[in-house]
Amino acid sequence: MATVSRSNFLALTGGAAFAAGLPRVARAASLERIGVDYAYYNPPSLVLKQKGWLDETLAKRGVAVDWVLSLGSNKANGFLAAGAVQFGSTAGSAAFLARANGTPIKTVFLYSRPEWTALVVGKDSPLAKLADLKGKKIAATRGTDPWFFLLRALRTVGLEQSDIELVDLQHPDGRTALERGQVDAWAGLDPHMAASQLEAGSRLLYRNVAFNTYGALNAREDFLAAHGDVASIVLRAYERARQYAAAHVDETAALLADASHLERRVAELQLRERTTYPGDGVPDAGYHDAIAGVVGIVRSEKLARPDADLDGAIATLVDPQAARTALRG
């Protein structure tokens, strides 16, 4: 289980290899379809998809919604880069990385403030502290919040990526590898992390909510420019779903459990203990500060293209006006 090369990683985060074949939205003034992702790490998206509020509203305008499942921020970024979706949900860190590598996206809404990642070890692991990870094999999904979380956590004890063996696995596969003893630790992501805790006795070696970079809903810039009215409809529907998820935790947990095929108690652990919905969904200074913490890692690990303007990327990623306009309407 070797790590992905830097060149392949840049192609993944900036390109659309895994989104090939998915339908592109028409960019003409006459809009017929839009792509919107949903994800198990984005509970409001599950509410929105299940309730059909967005589908019903856009159907009145003759616009259909194509719902696309994102299994991780890297997948959502790929769909956005390909034009397979116009709205994709990621962590803030992954949105920044995608923009730095040339994907024309803006963060337009915050769907949650989760503590969705931590460093996880097996039930009987002898590892007791971060420093014990030196030389160990650790699973993480490159370009996602858990991966950035891992690198930031290591730096708190003077370790770098070169001090571990990074195993690049999608989130569910990372859990499987941990539970089978194929890796020593895993940079987990809920609900898979919660499931591993409850079903396999895995334990959280290191937690730090400040290293979790919010749940970001990102939109393609070309779509915002051409179809701002439709974007406002999407964001109003998202805010309705966000409020519903916050007020109806039991129902949302049931939706999450059903969609992800996990036990109800797993969904409840994720939503009751590690997910909040502060503010009104408009990206704010707190979000900017959270993603600012990954800039140094992107620079030192040379994750962005050689010509990337990292300062420009972080300065232009956030578009709070789109949500402000939508929520006034």
N, C-alpha and C positions, 0 to 999 in steps of 0.2 A: 504494500500500500504506500507507494511513493508519493511525495508531494508534487503538485502541479508546477511546471516551470513558470517563470515570471512572464515569458512571452505568451504562453497559453492562457495564463490568468488575465493578462491585459486584453487578450482577444475575447475572453469570456465576459469580462465586466463591461467592455466597451462595445461588444458586438452582439450578434443575434444567432449564434450557431444553434443553440437549443430551442430557439423560437421559430426556426424555419418551418414554413408550411402553414403557420397560423395566419388567419385572415387579417389584412391591413385595413384600417378604416379609410374610407374615401376622404380625401382632403379637399374636395370641392365644397362650394358653399352649400350644396344640397347634401345634407348628412343623412345617411341611412342606418349606420351601425356605429357603436363605439365598443371598445374593449375595456372591461374593468376587472381587475383581479380580485380574488378572495384568498384568504390564508388563515390557517389555524392559529397563527400568532396575531391575527387581527380580528378579534371577536366582533366589532361593529360590522365588519364586512360580511360575516356570517348572518348577522341579523338582517342586514340590508338585502342580501341575496334571498334569504328565506321569506321575508315579508313582501318582497316584490314592489316596494314603494318606488324605487328608481325606474324599474321596468314600466310600471303603470304610468308614471308621469311622462317619461320619454315617448311611450307608445302614442300618446296624444299628439306628439309632434312628428310621428312617423319614424321614430328612431328606435332601433332595437339594441339590446344590450347583450354582448357576448361575455359571459362570465368565464374567467380563466384562473385555474388554481395555481398559486405560487407556493412552492414548497420551501422557499427561502428567499432572502433579499436578493441573492445573486440571480435567482430565476426571474423575479419581478423586474430587476434591472435589465435583464436580457429581453424580456417581453416589451419593455418600454423602448429600448434601443431599436428593436425591430419594427415598432409601430403596431405590434400585435395587441397591445393595450394602450389606452391613453391615460389611464389612472392605475398606478401600481403601488403596492404597500411594501415598505421596507423599514429597516432601522435608519435613523438619521445618518449614521456613519457610512452605511452602504450607499445612501443617496449622494452623499458628498463624494465618495470615491467614483461613482458613476459619472457625476458631472465633471469631475477633474479629468476623467478619461474621455470626455467628449460627448457623453449622452446628453441631449438637450432637454433636461428636465428641471422642474421647479418643485420644491416642497410647498404644497399649498394648504395642507391641513395636518393636524396631529390627531390621530385616532385613539391614542392611549399614551399613558406614561407607565410603562411596565418595568418590572424587574424580571425580565424574561430570560436572562442568562446568568450563569454562574459556572464555576469550575467544579466538575463532578468526578468523584472517584467511586470505585466499587464498594460494596458492603464490607468486604473484608480487607480492603486496601490498607497497607501499612503507612501510606502517605498521610502526613498530619499537618503540613504547612506548605506554603508556596515554594519555599526554598527546596523542598523535597522533589520538586518537579524537574530539577536539573538532570539532563540526560535521559528523561523519560519520553515515552511515546504518547502523544496527545492528539486526539481527534478534534477537528474543527472544520467548519465550512468557510473557505476563503471568501473574503469580501463581505462578510456578514457581521452583525454586532457581536456574536459569540467569539468570532476570530479576533476582532479588535479588542474585545474584553480580555481575552487570553494574553495578548501581547502587552496590554496596559498593566495587567495584573503582574506579569513576569517582571516588568520594569520596576515595580515597587520593591522588589527584592534584588535588583541589580542583574536580572537575567534578560537575555534577548532570545529571539527566535532561533538563533544558531545554537543556543544552549539546550534545545529540546529537539525531538524528532516529530515534526508536524505531519500529521496524517490527514489529508484533505478528503473529508467525507461529508455527504449531505447529512443534515441533522438526524433523521431517523437511523441512518446507517452508523452514525457516530455512537448513538445509544446502543445499538446492537453490538458494535465492536467493544464497547466498554463492558457490557454485561457478559460477553464471551471471553473477556480477558485478553483480547487482541490489542488493546491499548491500555495505558496506565491511567489515563484521565481523559476527560471529554469536556470541551467547552459547550455546555448544553443549551438547549432552547426549549422553552415551554411550547406546547404541552408535553413534549417528549421527555423533558427533564423531570417534570412532576410525575409522569408515569413511571420513570425509572426509580424515582424515590419510593413511590408507594408500592410498586409491583416487584421491584428487584432489591429494595433496600439500599439503593445507592445513596450516597451522602454528599452534601455540598461542602467542598473543601474551602472555597473562597467565594464570598459574596461582596458586592459593592454596587449599590443602586446608582451611584454617580457615574459609573462606567457603562450604564445602559443608556442608549442615545435616542429614547423616545420611539414611538411608532409613527412614521412619516408617510403620509399619502402624497405621492408625487405625480405630476402631470407633465405631459409633453408640452414644450413651449409652443410648438407650431399649432397644437390644438387649442391652447389657451388664446392664442392670437386670432385664430380663425373662428372659434366657437365659444367665446366667452359666456354667452347666454346659457349654453348647454353645460359648461363647466360650473356655473352657478347652481344649476339644478342638481348636479351631482353632489356638490358640497353641501347644499341644504339637506339633501337626503342623507348624506353621511352624518351630519350633525344630529339629525333625528335618530339615526341608528346608534350613534355614540351615546346620546342621552338615554335611549331605551336600554342599551346594554348596561349602563351604570345603574339604572333603576330596577332592572329585572335580572338580577344576577342568576337566580335559579333557572329561569328560562334560557338565558344565554349559555349557561353551563351545559344545559341539556342539548342545545344546538351544537356546541363545540364537541361534546362527547359523541354525538351522532355523526357529525361530519368527519371527525378524526378517528372514529372507531376505537376510542379510548373509554375507560371507565368514567362514570359520572364523578366519582370522588377525585379523579385526576383533574378534570375540568374545574371543579370547585376549588381545588388547591391553587390552581393558576389564577383564577378570577378573584377569589376572595382574599388571598394573601399577597398576591404579587402584581395586581393590575389596578391602576387608578385612572380616572378620567378628569384631570384638573382643567380649569379654565373653560374656554369656549371652542377649543380646537384650532384657534388661530396661532400659527407659529410665532413664538416670542423670543425674547432674549435668552431665556433658559434653554431653549432648543439650540440656539446659536452657540451658546457656551458649551453645551454637551458635545456637539460635533467638533468644536474647536479642539477638543482633547485628542482627536485622532489625527490631526494634521501632521504632527511630528512623526507619527508612525508611518503614514503614507510617504512622507519625504524620506525618512531613513531607510525604509524597506524598498524604496524606488518602485512603488506600486503604480504610480501615475506615468503617463507618457512623458518622454523626455522634454517635450515642449509645453507640458501642462502648467497652467498658472494656478497654483494651489490657493494663493491668497484671493485671486479673482473668483475661483470656484466657490469658496466659502462665503464670499461677499455677495455673490449673485444667486446662490442656491435657493434662498428662501423668498417666497412671494406671499407675504401675509395679506396683501390687498385683495387677492382673489377670494379668500375666505371672508374678509371683512365685507366686501361687496355682496357676496352671496348671502351672508347671514343678516344683512340689512334688508334684503329683498323679501 
